[in-house]
C-alpha cells in the first residue's frame, strides 16, 4: 500500500484541544482509518512541525480526502508527501 509522510502543525485551537485532551490524537487516528487510511507511526517533534505521521492509503485521492477533512476543522495544517521505499526508488532510477 502506498506510504505518505504527513507533517502536521497545530493551530492555536489545535494546541488548546491537545492541552485539554491529549487522547484526541488517537481519536483522530481512528477517524483516519474510517476514511480508508491508516496511521502506521507517529512522532511528536520539536521545530516547525508538531507531528510526523507515517500513513498508508490506497491512493492519492484517499490521502487528499484525509488531509482536507482534517484541515477543514481549523485545528491542524498538513504538508503531505508520497514516500517511495528506497529499493523501489533505486530500481526506478535504474529504469527497472
HELIX and SHEET records of a PDB file:
HELIX    1   1 UNK A   12  UNK A   20  1                                   9    
HELIX    2   2 UNK A   24  UNK A   34  1                                  11    
HELIX    3   3 UNK A   60  UNK A   71  1                                  12    
HELIX    4   4 UNK A   86  UNK A   94  1                                   9    
SHEET    1   A 4 UNK A  37  UNK A  44  0                                        
SHEET    2   A 4 UNK A  51  UNK A  57 -1                                        
SHEET    3   A 4 UNK A   3  UNK A  10 -1                                        
SHEET    4   A 4 UNK A  76  UNK A  83 -1                                        
END                                                                             
